[in-house]
Amino acid sequence: MDVTQRGTGEAVAFDFVLNVQQDPGGGPPPPGTSWVAGHAYNAGDTVTYSGATYACLQAHTSQTG
């Protein structure tokens, strides 16, 4: 923390480092069923679409497009 005089007051500057884990670990999600439009998915469900595997982050019903 650096404090400097500015007129009759003070200015403060903070230096910090934020370490964010870049690799959540655990590897890719396990292969799931094929993705289907109009299906209700739960968080954590996995599906395969065009050869790629996806994990559902938020419960929802899938839609085309």
C-alpha positions, 0 to 999 in steps of 0.5 A, spaced: 500 500 500 502 506 498 500 513 501 501 519 498 499 527 500 494 530 495 493 537 497 490 537 504 488 529 503 491 523 502 491 518 496 492 510 497 494 505 491 494 498 493 498 493 489 495 485 489 496 479 486 490 475 485 491 467 483 486 464 479 486 456 478 487 455 471 486 448 471 480 445 475 483 438 474 479 432 474 479 432 466 474 432 461 467 430 463 465 423 462 461 422 455 454 423 455 448 421 451 447 425 444 444 432 445 437 432 444 432 439 442 427 439 447 430 435 453 430 438 460 437 437 462 440 438 470 446 441 472 452 436 471 449 432 466 453 431 460 452 430 452 455 429 446 454 433 440 458 433 433 464 429 437 465 434 443 462 432 450 459 438 454 457 439 461 451 442 463 452 448 468 445 450 469 438 446 469 434 448 462 430 445 457 434 445 450 432 448 444 434 448 437 438 454 434 
